[in-house]
Amino acid sequence: MSANGRKMPCGAGLGYLLRRRRVLAGLAAWSAVEAVQTFATGYALARALDGGFLAGRPGTGLGWLAVAAVAVVVGAYGTGRTYGGVAALVEPFRDGLVRRVVGRALRDGDDGGAVSRLTHQVEIARDAFAGLVMVARSFVFTAAGALAGLFVLAPVLLAVVVPPLLLGLVLFLATLRPMARRQEAFLAADEAVATSLGEVCAGVRDVAAGGAEEYVRKETGALVDAELRAANALARWSVARVGALAVAGRLPVIPLLVAAPWLLDRGVSPGALVGALTYLTQSLLPALQNLIHGLGTSGTRLLVVTRRLTTPPTAPAPVPPLAGDTAPVANGMPWPAPARPHGALPAGDTALTSDASPSPAPAPRHGAPPASAPVAGAGPAAKGTPAVPGSPAVELHGVTFGYGPHAQPVVRGLGLVVAVGEHLAVVGPSGVGKSTLTGLVAGLLEPWSGAVRVGGVPAGNRGARRGRVLIPQEAYVFSGTLGDNFRYLRDDPVPDEEVMAAVEAIGAGPLVSRAGLDAPVVPGALSAGERQLVALVRAYLSTAPVALLDEATCHLDPAAEARAERAFAARPGGTLVVVAHRAGSARRADRVLVMDGPGTLVGTPRELLARSALYRDLQGASQPAGAARDADRVDAVPGPGLAGDRRHVVAHRAVGQVQAARDLPDGGPLGRQ
């Protein structure tokens, strides 16, 4: 197989074998010793019958059987010695594949599949090649020993046995190439199904959120149907292979038995007939079975794996960036800029939500970061206020966006205005599009339709990049000092006093006090919460007025989370957008955006308790605070000090800690608690 995946000329494989002539000679010599057993089994049995038992000389018969037993021992010794020759032939083949894989990994840079190829696929190729060598060698020398025995017993036996044997071999060779093609097609179809199912299972939340169930069903179903067709074709050719095996291995027995009287009339002894039958059933048939099954399995595996190991990867076509677009930075690290979609939806409704169905969705964006990756934050930010004075901090007008060419939009017709200095919390179930919203504001995702502006500037422009900083859930910390990590997003020198003020505001004092600002950082030695504190201080020190916290405090305890969020909300002129994962984050916000598809709402926390069943559920409430008017005057909203509290029971702690005297109209206690 050549490096480009095409078949190598026969001379290449022949050249590999010719360069190892001494190894082949040694392997052939020990295989000939192994074939002694095959020859002696039929011949000694024939002589034991004709010259011994049938002639009334049992001692002679037992002597010939002893010769057969000795031949078995000699053959076993030869078989054992052949493994060394096979290893000497196979190991250089494996080493060549290893050198090719390593060279490809070094040449292509970061090759994520190199480890799998070295530890798994190379070993598959090695084992398959060794299996092919063993079965091919065994068949050749077993057949030679059996045919030599037939010739020695009676040359006329060859005229009866060889024609059906050759017919079966010809049929098998005729099915070999189509069988290999069907086997490879089936393996490729099976891999495609496995890959598709792995992607679907990993992204089932996104599939549900994007309404892509029907598309995924059709796409995966087409792959399953293709595998079924490949399996049926493989099964049909497997039947042909079984037929070839029957013709070559079992058919010769029939003419031998039918021609037995004719052979006996021409001087063939009964012992020779029994010996010929032994050669067919005990030697040729097992060797044929091993050859056919070995070429049908090991041969195909070797073909598929060597193609994968020797075919260079296809480089993806580059996607041109948007005009004037620059690569955003993920916590100070570059991330590919979002690419232009191949299509666009018509302008959507500028209302908060829109139920209008979009036109056919554009192709998926190239370069969109995975949800689990550290998404993005502004690079070192330049000083300055929003590019358009007097503009809102964040604006979304009729924004629609989805993943994939046939997916339902995750965000549909969304309109939202966040004023300068406002604190907005974004809540909703998993997969509803909260992180997608922050990606749109951060300029990492380009909407299908509508407009996203930061400080009056389109989100993808350079001016908008200076006005925002995004802190993701998985915070990035680089090697260096704590001070270097904190100051990274600032171009101007930042005095230690300002850094320590930010550290104190965020609540990272204990982290700094352990070593100091100039202490080197080992990122792996920090906990997830400590890495989040580093990223929060870094973002706090930046001059970007808009801070986007995409679950950036999920590894902190509630008190530390509240302190960090209040610090960002209190920055002069600063605007805070928080993707909330705790109920307290929403209660601290000026307004809350509840993302719920068509039921998306925005309002103050108190307003949403009355208007949004989803928000009440996320807050652990079943009805608005102070609205309970049941017979026992028990408010269902957890938490003390609610509006309208008239000494009724509030189940905000263990029941045994909240029972109060005269809490029920009859004046009795609540049960026996």
N, C-alpha and C positions, 0 to 999 in steps of 0.2 A: 504494500500500500504506500502510495506516495504521500508527500507532506500536504498536498492539496486535496487529499481525500480520494483521488482517482486510483484505479487499480494499477499496481506496479506491473511492469512487464515481467514475463516468466523468468527472464534472465536475472532479475534482481534477486528473486527467491533462490534460483539455482546458484547464483553467485554466493549467497550466504552459506549454502550447504557445501559448495566446493571449497570454500575457505576453511571448512572444518572436515576435510577428507579423512584425517586420522581419527577424528571422533566417530565419523560414520563407519569407518572400517572396523573400529573396535566394537561399535554397537552391532554391526552386522555379524561379527564373529561370535559374540555372546548370544545373539538371536539364533544363530545356527546351532549352537550347543543346546539352546532351549528347544529347537525343533527336533532334536533327537528323540525326545519324549513322544512327539506326535508320530514320527515315523515308526518307532518301536512299538507303540500301543497296538496298531492294527497288524503289523507284520508279525510280532511275537504271538498275538492271539491266533492268527491264521496257522502258524507253525505248531502252536500248542495243540490245535485241533487236528490238523492233518497228520503230523508226525508223532503225536502223542496220544491224546485221548481217543480219537477215532481209530487209531492203529493199535490200540490195546497197550500202549506204553505210557502209563500215567506219570512215571518218573520224568520222561522226556517232556511231557506236557507241563508238569510243574516247573521244570527247568526253564522252559520258555517264558512262563509267567514270572519267574524270578528275574529274567532278563528285562521284562517290561517294568518290573518294580524298580530295578536299578536305573532304568532309563528315566523313570519319573524323578528320582533323586537328582540325576544329572541335569534334567530339564529345569528342576526347581533352582539348582545352583546357577544355571545360565540365566534364568529369569531374574534372580537377585542381582547378578552382575550387570544386567542391562540398565538398571536404574541409574547407575553411575554415568553410563553413556548418555542417557536421556538428560540428566542434569547438566552434563558438559555441553549439550546442544541447546538446552532451553535457557540456562542462566545468562549466557551472552545476549540472547534475544531480549530477556527482561532488562538487562543492564542498558541495552540500547534504547528501550522505551523510557527508562528512567532518565537517561541523559536527554532524550528529546523533550520530555515533560518539564524537566528542570530548566533546560535552555529556553523553552517557550515561556515559562513563568518569568525568567529573568529578562527576556526580551520584551515581553508585553507589560512588565511592571506588575501591579497588584492584580494577581490572578486568583480570584476567590476559589476556583475549582481545582487548583494545583494539588492541594492536600488530598482531595478525594481521588484524583487521578493517580497520585503516588501510592496511597495506602490501600486503594480498593481496585480501581480499574486496571492498573498494571498487574496486580496479582491475579485478576480474572484472566487477563490475556496470557499470563505465564502458565496458569493451570490448564487453560484451554489448549495452548500449544503443546504442553506436555501430554495431555490426553490424546491429542491427534497423533503425536509421534508414537505413543504406545500402541494405539489400536491399529494404526497403519502398519507398523513394524510387525505386530503380532499376526495380522492377517496374512501378510506377504509370506512370512516364514512358516506359519502353520499350513497355509495352502501348499507351499512348496514341499513340506514334509509329507503331507497327505497324498499329493499327486505322485511324489516319488515312491511312496509305499504302494500305491495302486499299480504303478508301472512295474515295480519289482514283483508284485504278486502275480499280475497277469496284464500285459499291455492292452488287451482287448477291453478291460474294464474302463479304461479312459474313454473309449468310444461311446460307452453308455452313460458315463457320469458327467463328462466335461461339457457336452452341448447344453443341457439345461442349466448347468452352473454358469456358463458364459452368458446365457440368455438373461438370467436373473441379474448378473452384474451389469450388463448393458442397460437393462431397465432401471436399475438403481442409479447408474451414472447419468441417465437421461433425466431423472427426477431431481438430481442433486442441485443444479442451478436454480430451477423454479422453487424448489423447497427452501433454499437459502434465502431467496428473495422474499418469499412469503413469511419466513421466520423473522427476517429483519423488519418487514413491514409491520408484523404483529408486535414486535418489541417496541418499535417506534410509536405505534398507536397506544400501547400500554403506558409508555412513558408520558405521552401527551395527556392521557386521562389522569395519571397520577399527579402530574404537574398542575393541571387545571383544578383538580379537587383540592390539592394543597393550597392553592391560591384562594379558592372559594372559601374553604374552611377558615383560613387566616383572616379573610376579609368579609366574613358573613355579616358583621355589624354594618360595614360600609355598604354592602349589597342591599341590606334591608333599608338603611337610611336613604340610599339613592333610588330605591324602588326599582332595582335592576333584576329582580327575581326572574322575570320572564326571559330577559336576555341571557342571564346566566344559565337558565334551564335549557334554552335552545342551544347555546354554545357548547355546554358540557354534554348535552344529549347527542349533538352531532359527533363529538369525539368518541362517545361510547358506541354509537352506531358504526363509526369507522373501525373501532377495535373489533366489533362483532363481525364485520365483513372480513377483516384480516384473519380473525380466528377461524371463520368458516373456510376461507381459502386455504389456510394452513392445514385444517383437518382433512380437506379433500386430497391434498398432496401427501398427507400422512398415510392415507389409505393406499395411495399408489406406492409409497415406500414399503408398507407392509406386504403388498403384493409382490414387489421385487424381492423382498426377503423370502417369501414363500417359494417363489420360483427358483431362486438360487440355492436355498438351504434345504427345502423339503421335497421339491419336485424330483431331484435326482434319485431319491429313494424309490420312487414308483417305477421308473424304467429298469432300475436294478433288480427289483423283485419280479417284474413282468418278464425280464429277459433271463431270469435264473435258469430255467430249463435249457434254453439255447446256449447259455454260457457253460453249463455243466456238460453238454454234448460236445463242446469244443475244448474240453480239457481243463476248464476252470474248476478248481477243487472247492468243496464246501467250506473249508477254512478260509480260502481267499474271498468267497462271498461274504462270510461273516466279518472278515477284516475290512472289506470295502464298506460294509454297512457301518462298522465302527468309525472309520475315517469320516463318513458323512455326518453321522449323528453326534459324535463326541468331539470332533475337531473342527470340521468345516462350518457346521451350522453355528456353534458358539462364536467362532471367529467372525463370521458374516454378521451376526447380530451385533457384536461389539463395534464392528466397522460402520455399519449403517447408523446405529444410534449415536456413535461417537461423532461421525461427520455431521449428523443432523443436529446435534446439540453443541458440542464443543466447537465445531467448525463455524457455526453461525455466531456463537458468542465471541469467538476470536475475530471474526470479520467485523462485527459491530463495534467491539471495544477498540480494535486497532484503528478503525476509522475515526473514532472520537479522540484517540490519543494523538493521531498524526494530522488531523485537520485543524488548521489555525482558526481561531475565532474570527467571526465577521465583525468588523468595527461598525458601530451604529453611525448612521448618517448624522452629521452635525445639524443642529436646528438654529437658524439665525435668531439672534435676540431682538427684542423690540428696540426701536430707534431710541437712542438716548438712555437705554436701560443699563444699569450697572449691577454687578453681582452683589446681592445682600450678604450680610455677614452673620453667621450663626454664633452668637455669643463671642464675637471677635474672630470667627473662622469663616472663610469664604464658603459660599453655597452657590450652585449654578443659578443664574438668573432665570426667571420664568420665561418660557417660550411663547410665541404668538400662537393662539389656537388656530386651527385650520378653518373654522367657521365661527359664526356669531349668531346668537339669538336676536330676534327683534327686540327693540327697547321694551323693557318690562314695566309693570305698574310701579309707580313711585310710592304707593302706599306701603304701610308696614309689611303687609303680606299680600300675595296675589295668588289666586287659584287658577289663573290662566295657564293653559298648557303651552309649553314652549314648542317652538319649531324643532325639527330634528337636531339633536344635540351635536355639538362639534366634537371633533376627535379629541382624545385625552391630551392634556398638556404634558409635554416632555419636561422633565426636570423638576416636577412637583415633589417635594420631599415627603418621605413616608411619615405616617402619623407618629411613629415611635421615635423618629429622629429628633435631635435638637433643632428645632425649626429655624428660627432666625432671630437676630437682633440687629440693630443698626450698627454699622461700623463706627470707628472713631468719629464722634459727632462734632460738627462745627457749631459754634455758638450761634444763637439767633432765635428769633421768635418765628411763628408760622410765616410761610412765604407770602401769604396774602393777609395783611393786617385786618383784624375784625372778623375773620372767617371762623367758623366752628372748628373745634379740634379735630373731629372725625365726622365725615359725611358719607352716607351710602344712599344712592338714589336708584331705585329699581334694579337692585343687584341680583342677578341669577347666576348660579354656578353649580356645576356637578362634575363628577369624575367619570370619564369614559364616554365613548361616542353614543352609547345607547342608554346611559344611566339617567334616571330621573334626577332633577336638580336637588342638591342638598340644601342650597339656599335659593329661594324663589321670590323674585320681585321685592326684595327687602329694602325698605327705606328707614334710615336711622340717622339722627343728628345728635352728636355728643358735644356739649358746649365746653369751652375752655374752662378748666378747673373742676369739671364734673367728675364724679366717681360712679362708674357704671359697672354693675355685676352682670355676667352672662351665665344663665343656668339652663338646665335641660337634661334630658336623658342622654346616655352614651350614644354616640353616633348620629346625633341630631344636627351637628354642624358647628359646634362652638369653636373648636380649633380651626375649622375652615374659615370662620369669620375672622379670627385673628390673623390667619394667613392672608386673607384678602386685604385687611388693613395694613399688614406689614409689607404688602407688595410681592409676596411669594407666590400668590395665586392671582391669575387674571380672570376677572368675571367674564362669563359668556355675554352678558349684556348689562347695561347700567354703568354707573360710575362710582368709584371709591376715591375720596379725597382726604388728605391729611393736611390740616392747616390751609385748606383751599387749593392744594396742589394735588394732581393725580397721584395715586398711591405708588405707581411705578416710576415716577420721576425722581431725580436726584434731590430736589428740594424737599420732597416728602420724606426721604430717607434720613435727612438730618433732624426731622421733627418727631421721630418715634424710636422706641427701643422695645424689643420683644424678648421677654424672659420665658423660655420654655420649661417644661416639666423636668427634662433631663438637662441639668445645667452643666456647662463646659468650664472646666478649670484647667489651665495650662501650666506646664512646669515653669518655675520662676519664683518670685517672691509674692507674698500676699499683696504687697503694695503694687507690684506690677499688674496683678490680676485686677485690683480695684481701679487702677488708673487707666486701664486699657482703652476705654471709650472716650478718653479726653485727649485732645491734641495739645492743649496748653499744660504747663507744669501745674500740678495739684499739690499744695502744701500738705504736710502731715496733719495739720490741725483740721483742715477741711475733710480729709479722709477719715480721721477719727470721729468727727462729727457725724459723718454718714454711717460709720460703723455703729455708733451709739444709737442713732435714729432707727436703724434696721434691727438692732439687737444682736449684732455679731461680736460684741465685746469679748465674751469668753473665748471665742475662737482666736481673736487677735492677741489676747492677753497670754495665751499659752506660749507664744513664740515671738510675737512682734511683727511689725509690717515688713521687716527686712528678712524674715525667716524664709528659707526655700520651701516651696510647696511640693509635696508628693501627691498628685491627684488621687492615686489609688488608695492612699492612706486616709482620705477624708470620707466621712459618711455622706450619704445622699443629701441629708439635711444641711450639712456644712457646705457642700458644693452649692446648694441653692442659696445659702446666705452669701457666699462669695459673689454669685451672679447677681443677687439683689443689690448688694452694695455697689457693684460695678455699674448697674443700670441707674441706681440712685445718683451716682456721681456724674453720669452723663448729662449733657445739656439738652437732651431730647425732651420736649415738654410732654409728649404722650408716652405713657408707659403701658405696655400690654403684658399682663401676667397670665400666661396660659397654664394654669395649675402649677404655677412656679413656687408655691409654698406647700405642696401636698405632702412633703416629707418633714414639715415642721409641725410642732404641736399647736393646738388652737391658739394659745396665748401668743406664741412667737409669730404665728400667721397674722393675728390681729395687729400686732405691733408693726410688722412690716407693711401691711396694707395701709394703716393709718399714716405711716411715715410717707408713703408715696402720695396718698391723698392730700397731705398737708404741704407738699412742695409748692412754693409760690408759682402760680401760673401753671401748675402741673395738672394733667388730666390722667385719670387712671381707669383702665378697662381691665376687669378681672374675670377670667373664666373660673367660676367658683365651684369648688367640690365640697365645701362645707356650708351648712345653713347660715352660720354666722357671717360669712363673707357677703351674702346677699342682704342680710339685715343691716350691715354697716354702710351699704351703698346708698347714694342719692337716688338712683333709679336702678331698676332691674329689667334686663331683657330675658324673657322666658321664651326659649326657642322650642317650638313644638309644631313644626311644619305649618299647616294652614292655621293653627291656633296660636301662632307666635304673638306675644303681647309685650308691651313695655309700660312701665309705670313705677311708682314708688313702692317700696315693700308693703306698706299698709294697703295701698290700692289693690295690689295684686292678690293679697290674701282674700279680698272680696271678689275679685274678678276671675282668678285663674285657679281651677281645680288642680292643675299640674303643680303650680307653685305651692299650693297648700300641701300637696302630697310631698313635695321635696322638702318642705319645712317641717314635716311631721305633723301637720294639722289636718283636720277633716272639715273645719268650717271657720269662718272669720273669728278673730279674737273678740271677746266681749259679746258675741252673738248667741251664746248658749242660753237657752231658755227652757231647758228640760225640767222635769218635775223636781229633780234633785239639785238643780242649779249648779251642775258640774260642767265647767268649761273644758272642751276637748282640746284646746290649744295648750301644749306644754309650756311651762315657764311661769315664774312668779311675777306679780306686779302688773297684771294685765289690766287694760282699760275696763272700767265697769266692775272691777273686783269688789265683791261684797262678802268677803270671808267665805267664799265657796271653795271647794276642793280643787286644787290645781295639781295634776299628777306630773310634776316635774322632777320628782325624786322618788325613791322607794316609797311604796304606799304607806309603810309603817312610819314614815317620817313626815307625812303631810296631813294626817288626820287631825282635825281641829274640833274643839268642843262646839256643839250645836251647829254642826255643818249641814244637817238635813232638816227639812221642815218639821219633822216630829221631834227634833231635839235629841235623838238617839245617836249613838256612834255609828260609824260606817262598818257594818259587820261586827266583828269582835276585835278590830284593829284600833 
